[in-house]
């Protein structure tokens, strides 16, 4: 009767040892220390089944029962405390972290209970300080670093679940899906799922487009020709942006730090460039989720508006001016046969000659009259004339 005595005593929180346990004829179990467990309330067929079941099977069943109970209890606690915690923290990331902590505590107690079922105690699992330090330093160091980073992220609040952020080093925008103590989950605009450890996330430059105020200021450069009506071009650019529903059309000035900026679209003369006048249109977008689409709509509306106006979009070009002082330059083709040269095109192998020289000597020799005065050389030099 050892097997069913251990099973039942474990279920009611009593400890029964394998040795010294006997069954009494009246349906009770007696242990060596004199404790007895009354089993008379169980049917005989259940007693026989428990008696025939091996101890490992009973321990496994007990463990499964504990795990199932822990799961149901954690779900119940999350359901009962979820709304209260959400109202308390008012941040989805902290709420999820707190609920995960509740689940973790419940399953921790379940693990300790299962250890007791198999006869283990905490003292049996205690490691020495040296071994524990080695495990932390070698194996758990990245995990601990991520957890510490997660604590700082939750405390500093650089972003929140649902925010649109930009990873500056990747030049990629994404939505924050979840924040845990170890990692941050984001979905990029290309529907790519990225899991970033919090230790790495703290070292990145992160741009948050959804922090506090979702309105985002954007700029659009427009290049027009110098012959265009600049004032009219600026007016058309502002109207093209103001007519869109996604753009802030006006209202009170928007505060950024200690400064305030106009809420409506404003067009400025940015620079006088080489190819035209550069206008810079600044406008505020209601939400940062469709920046490229809004930019495209503004450019389309502006292009349609200037079609019938005295405004022309400039493009890169060069204007070459020649006057009477420019002179003339002979141009020839080096690889063209001499018989196919057009009239007036001198031979390409003719080298420039001074007026007092004859035809160039292609052999490389220099005529005596062109040689410098050399006393050792014969000829009609200055020394010969004196003789």
C-alpha positions as CSV (number, residue, x, y, z in Angstrom):
1,X,0.0,0.0,0.0
2,X,3.0,2.2,-0.2
3,X,2.1,3.8,-3.6
4,X,-1.4,5.1,-2.9
5,X,-0.3,6.2,0.6
6,X,2.4,8.5,-0.9
7,X,0.0,9.8,-3.5
8,X,-2.7,10.7,-1.1
9,X,-0.5,12.1,1.6
10,X,1.2,14.3,-1.0
11,X,-2.2,15.6,-2.2
12,X,-3.2,16.6,1.3
13,X,0.2,18.1,2.2
14,X,1.5,15.3,4.4
15,X,4.8,13.6,4.0
16,X,4.9,9.8,3.8
17,X,8.1,7.9,3.6
18,X,8.4,4.8,1.4
19,X,9.8,2.7,4.3
20,X,7.8,1.9,7.4
21,X,4.4,2.5,5.8
22,X,1.8,-0.2,6.2
23,X,-1.9,-0.5,5.5
24,X,-4.4,-1.3,8.2
25,X,-7.3,-3.6,7.5
26,X,-9.7,-0.9,8.2
27,X,-8.6,1.1,5.2
28,X,-6.1,3.4,6.9
29,X,-2.4,3.9,6.3
30,X,0.0,3.8,9.1
31,X,3.6,5.2,9.0
32,X,6.6,4.4,11.1
33,X,6.1,7.6,13.2
34,X,2.6,6.6,14.1
35,X,0.7,8.9,11.8
36,X,-2.2,7.4,10.0
37,X,-4.3,8.5,7.0
38,X,-7.9,7.4,6.8
39,X,-8.8,6.1,3.4
40,X,-12.1,4.5,4.2
41,X,-14.0,7.2,2.3
42,X,-12.4,6.0,-1.0
43,X,-14.0,3.2,-3.0
44,X,-12.2,-0.1,-3.0
45,X,-11.6,0.0,-6.8
46,X,-9.8,3.3,-6.5
47,X,-7.6,1.9,-3.7
48,X,-6.7,-1.1,-5.8
49,X,-5.8,1.2,-8.8
50,X,-3.6,3.4,-6.7
51,X,-2.0,0.3,-5.2
52,X,-1.1,-1.0,-8.6
53,X,0.2,2.3,-10.0
54,X,4.0,2.8,-9.9
55,X,5.3,5.7,-7.8
56,X,6.8,7.7,-10.8
57,X,3.5,7.7,-12.5
58,X,1.7,9.0,-9.5
59,X,4.4,11.7,-9.1
60,X,3.9,12.7,-12.7
61,X,0.2,13.0,-12.3
62,X,0.6,15.1,-9.3
63,X,3.0,17.4,-11.2
64,X,0.6,17.8,-14.0
65,X,-2.2,18.6,-11.6
66,X,0.0,21.3,-10.0
67,X,0.9,22.8,-13.3
68,X,-2.8,22.9,-14.4
69,X,-3.8,24.5,-11.2
70,X,-1.0,27.1,-11.5
71,X,-2.1,27.9,-15.0
72,X,-5.8,28.4,-14.0
73,X,-4.8,30.4,-11.0
74,X,-2.5,32.7,-13.0
75,X,-5.3,33.3,-15.6
76,X,-7.7,34.1,-12.8
77,X,-5.4,36.5,-11.1
78,X,-4.6,38.3,-14.4
79,X,-8.3,38.6,-15.2
80,X,-9.1,40.0,-11.7
81,X,-6.1,42.3,-11.4
82,X,-5.5,43.3,-15.0
83,X,-7.8,46.3,-15.1
84,X,-6.7,47.6,-11.7
85,X,-3.0,47.4,-12.7
86,X,-3.8,49.1,-16.0
87,X,-5.5,52.0,-14.3
88,X,-2.6,52.1,-11.8
89,X,0.3,52.3,-14.2
90,X,-1.5,53.8,-17.3
91,X,1.2,52.4,-19.5
92,X,0.8,49.2,-21.6
93,X,4.4,48.2,-21.2
94,X,4.4,48.4,-17.4
95,X,1.0,46.7,-17.3
96,X,2.2,43.7,-19.3
97,X,5.4,43.5,-17.3
98,X,3.4,43.4,-14.0
99,X,1.0,40.7,-15.3
100,X,4.0,38.7,-16.5
101,X,5.4,39.0,-13.0
102,X,2.2,37.7,-11.4
103,X,2.3,34.7,-13.7
104,X,6.0,34.1,-12.9
105,X,5.3,34.1,-9.2
106,X,2.5,31.6,-9.5
107,X,4.6,29.2,-11.6
108,X,7.5,29.7,-9.2
109,X,5.4,28.3,-6.3
110,X,4.3,25.5,-8.6
111,X,7.9,24.6,-9.4
112,X,8.7,24.5,-5.7
113,X,5.7,22.3,-5.1
114,X,6.7,19.9,-7.8
115,X,10.2,19.7,-6.2
116,X,8.6,18.7,-3.0
117,X,6.7,16.0,-4.7
118,X,9.9,14.5,-6.0
119,X,11.5,14.9,-2.6
120,X,13.9,17.8,-3.4
121,X,14.5,20.8,-1.2
122,X,16.0,24.2,-1.8
123,X,19.1,23.3,0.1
124,X,19.8,20.5,-2.4
125,X,19.9,23.0,-5.2
126,X,22.1,25.6,-3.5
127,X,25.3,26.3,-5.4
128,X,28.5,27.7,-4.0
129,X,29.3,31.3,-4.6
130,X,32.1,30.6,-7.0
131,X,30.0,28.3,-9.2
132,X,27.1,30.7,-9.2
133,X,29.3,33.6,-10.1
134,X,30.8,31.7,-13.0
135,X,27.4,30.8,-14.3
136,X,26.3,34.4,-14.1
137,X,29.4,35.7,-15.7
138,X,29.6,33.3,-18.6
139,X,26.1,32.2,-19.4
140,X,23.7,34.7,-18.0
141,X,25.7,37.9,-18.6
142,X,23.8,38.8,-21.9
143,X,20.5,38.0,-20.3
144,X,21.2,40.0,-17.2
145,X,22.4,42.9,-19.4
146,X,19.2,42.8,-21.4
147,X,17.1,42.7,-18.2
148,X,18.9,45.7,-16.8
149,X,18.4,47.5,-20.1
150,X,14.7,46.6,-20.0
151,X,14.4,48.1,-16.5
152,X,15.9,51.4,-17.6
153,X,13.7,51.4,-20.7
154,X,10.6,51.0,-18.6
155,X,11.8,53.7,-16.2
156,X,13.0,56.2,-18.8
157,X,10.0,55.7,-21.2
158,X,11.7,56.6,-24.5
159,X,8.9,54.9,-26.3
160,X,5.7,53.0,-25.6
161,X,3.8,50.1,-27.1
162,X,2.1,51.4,-30.3
163,X,4.5,54.2,-30.9
164,X,6.1,54.8,-34.3
165,X,9.9,54.9,-34.0
166,X,12.9,55.2,-36.3
167,X,16.1,53.3,-35.9
168,X,18.6,55.9,-36.9
169,X,21.4,53.4,-37.6
170,X,19.2,51.4,-39.9
171,X,17.2,54.3,-41.3
172,X,14.1,52.3,-40.8
173,X,10.8,53.1,-39.2
174,X,8.7,50.6,-37.2
175,X,5.9,50.3,-34.7
176,X,6.6,49.1,-31.2
177,X,4.7,45.8,-30.7
178,X,5.8,44.8,-27.2
179,X,8.4,45.7,-24.5
180,X,9.6,43.1,-22.1
181,X,12.4,43.0,-19.6
182,X,14.7,41.3,-22.1
183,X,13.8,42.6,-25.6
184,X,11.7,44.9,-27.6
185,X,9.5,43.7,-30.5
186,X,8.9,46.0,-33.5
187,X,7.2,45.7,-36.8
188,X,8.7,47.7,-39.7
189,X,6.7,49.4,-42.3
190,X,7.7,46.6,-44.6
191,X,5.9,44.2,-42.3
192,X,9.2,42.8,-41.0
193,X,9.3,41.5,-37.4
194,X,12.4,42.5,-35.5
195,X,13.3,41.4,-31.9
196,X,16.0,43.7,-30.4
197,X,17.6,43.0,-27.0
198,X,17.1,45.9,-24.6
199,X,20.8,46.1,-23.9
200,X,21.4,46.9,-27.6
201,X,18.3,49.1,-27.8
202,X,19.6,51.4,-25.1
203,X,22.7,52.1,-27.2
204,X,20.8,53.0,-30.3
205,X,19.6,56.4,-31.5
206,X,15.9,56.1,-31.5
207,X,13.5,58.7,-33.0
208,X,10.0,58.6,-31.5
209,X,7.4,60.1,-33.8
210,X,4.5,59.4,-31.5
211,X,5.8,60.8,-28.2
212,X,3.2,63.1,-26.6
213,X,2.2,65.0,-29.8
214,X,1.8,63.0,-33.0
215,X,2.1,66.1,-35.2
216,X,5.3,66.0,-37.2
217,X,6.8,68.8,-39.2
218,X,8.1,68.0,-42.7
219,X,10.0,70.0,-45.3
220,X,9.7,70.0,-49.1
221,X,12.2,71.7,-51.4
222,X,10.9,73.2,-54.7
223,X,13.3,74.6,-57.3
224,X,11.9,77.2,-59.7
225,X,13.5,79.2,-62.5
226,X,14.7,82.8,-62.0
227,X,12.1,84.0,-64.5
228,X,9.2,82.6,-62.4
229,X,6.9,84.6,-60.2
230,X,8.4,83.8,-56.8
231,X,5.6,85.3,-54.7
232,X,3.0,83.4,-56.7
233,X,5.0,80.1,-56.4
234,X,5.2,80.5,-52.7
235,X,1.4,81.0,-52.5
236,X,0.6,78.0,-54.6
237,X,2.9,75.8,-52.6
238,X,1.2,76.8,-49.3
239,X,-2.2,76.3,-50.8
240,X,-1.3,72.9,-52.2
241,X,-0.4,71.7,-48.7
242,X,-3.2,73.4,-46.8
243,X,-5.9,71.8,-48.9
244,X,-4.9,68.3,-47.8
245,X,-6.8,66.7,-44.9
246,X,-3.6,65.1,-43.5
247,X,-1.9,68.4,-43.1
248,X,-2.5,70.9,-40.3
249,X,-4.1,73.8,-42.1
250,X,-3.7,76.4,-39.3
251,X,-4.6,77.3,-35.8
252,X,-2.5,78.2,-32.7
253,X,1.2,78.0,-33.0
254,X,2.8,74.6,-32.2
255,X,5.2,74.6,-29.3
256,X,8.5,72.7,-29.7
257,X,10.6,73.1,-26.6
258,X,10.8,76.8,-25.7
259,X,9.9,78.0,-29.3
260,X,6.6,78.2,-31.2
261,X,6.2,77.6,-34.9
262,X,3.3,78.4,-37.3
263,X,0.8,75.6,-37.5
264,X,-0.1,76.3,-41.1
265,X,2.1,75.6,-44.2
266,X,4.7,78.2,-44.8
267,X,7.0,78.6,-47.8
268,X,10.4,80.3,-47.6
269,X,13.1,81.3,-50.1
270,X,15.9,79.0,-49.1
271,X,18.7,79.8,-51.5
272,X,19.6,81.2,-54.9
273,X,21.1,78.2,-56.6
274,X,23.0,77.6,-59.8
275,X,19.9,76.4,-61.6
276,X,17.1,78.3,-60.0
277,X,15.6,79.6,-56.8
278,X,15.1,77.0,-54.1
279,X,11.9,77.3,-52.1
280,X,11.4,75.4,-48.9
281,X,7.9,74.4,-47.8
282,X,7.4,73.5,-44.2
283,X,4.2,71.9,-43.1
284,X,2.8,69.8,-40.2
285,X,1.4,66.4,-40.7
286,X,-1.4,65.2,-38.3
287,X,0.0,61.7,-37.9
288,X,3.5,60.4,-38.8
289,X,2.2,57.2,-40.4
290,X,1.8,58.4,-44.1
291,X,4.6,60.9,-44.6
292,X,5.6,59.8,-48.1
293,X,2.0,59.7,-49.3
294,X,1.3,63.2,-48.0
295,X,4.5,64.5,-49.6
296,X,3.5,63.0,-52.9
297,X,0.1,64.6,-52.8
298,X,1.6,68.0,-52.1
299,X,4.0,67.7,-55.1
300,X,1.2,66.5,-57.3
301,X,-1.1,69.4,-56.3
302,X,1.6,71.9,-56.8
303,X,2.6,70.6,-60.2
304,X,-1.1,70.9,-61.3
305,X,-1.4,74.4,-59.9
306,X,1.6,75.9,-61.7
307,X,0.6,74.5,-65.1
308,X,-1.3,77.7,-65.9
309,X,0.8,80.1,-63.9
310,X,3.9,82.1,-64.5
311,X,5.9,79.5,-62.6
312,X,8.3,77.0,-64.1
313,X,10.0,74.1,-62.4
314,X,13.7,74.4,-62.8
315,X,16.0,71.6,-63.8
316,X,19.8,71.3,-63.9
317,X,21.2,73.0,-67.0
318,X,24.2,75.1,-68.2
319,X,24.2,78.2,-70.4
320,X,27.4,78.9,-72.3
321,X,28.0,82.5,-73.6
322,X,30.5,83.4,-76.3
323,X,31.5,86.9,-77.3
324,X,34.0,88.6,-79.7
325,X,36.8,88.0,-77.3
326,X,36.3,84.2,-77.2
327,X,38.6,83.6,-80.3
328,X,38.6,80.6,-82.4
329,X,39.8,77.1,-81.8
330,X,40.6,74.4,-84.3
331,X,39.1,71.1,-83.5
332,X,40.1,67.9,-85.2
333,X,39.6,64.1,-84.9
334,X,42.8,62.2,-84.1
335,X,41.8,58.8,-85.4
336,X,40.3,60.0,-88.7
337,X,42.3,59.2,-91.9
338,X,44.1,62.2,-93.5
339,X,42.2,61.7,-96.8
340,X,38.8,62.2,-95.0
341,X,39.6,65.4,-93.2
342,X,37.1,68.1,-93.9
343,X,38.3,71.3,-95.5
344,X,40.0,73.7,-93.1
345,X,40.9,70.9,-90.7
346,X,44.7,70.9,-90.3
347,X,46.6,67.7,-90.0
348,X,46.6,66.4,-86.5
349,X,50.3,65.5,-86.5
350,X,51.3,69.1,-87.3
351,X,52.9,70.7,-84.3
352,X,52.6,74.4,-83.7
353,X,55.4,76.4,-85.3
354,X,56.9,79.8,-84.7
355,X,56.7,82.2,-87.6
356,X,60.5,82.2,-88.2
357,X,60.7,78.4,-88.3
358,X,60.3,76.1,-91.2
359,X,58.4,72.9,-91.2
360,X,58.9,70.8,-88.1
361,X,61.5,68.1,-88.4
362,X,59.9,64.9,-87.3
363,X,63.3,63.2,-86.9
364,X,63.8,65.2,-83.7
365,X,67.0,67.1,-85.1
366,X,67.4,70.8,-84.5
367,X,68.7,73.1,-87.2
368,X,71.9,75.0,-86.5
369,X,70.2,78.4,-86.3
370,X,67.9,77.1,-83.6
371,X,70.7,75.7,-81.5
372,X,72.0,77.7,-78.6
373,X,75.4,79.5,-78.8
374,X,78.0,76.9,-78.2
375,X,81.7,77.9,-78.4
376,X,82.8,74.4,-79.1
377,X,80.5,74.0,-82.1
378,X,81.5,75.1,-85.5
379,X,79.4,77.3,-87.8
380,X,78.2,80.8,-88.0
381,X,78.2,81.5,-84.3
382,X,79.4,84.7,-82.7
383,X,82.9,83.5,-82.4
384,X,83.2,82.8,-86.2
385,X,81.9,86.2,-87.0
386,X,84.7,87.9,-85.0
387,X,87.3,85.8,-86.9
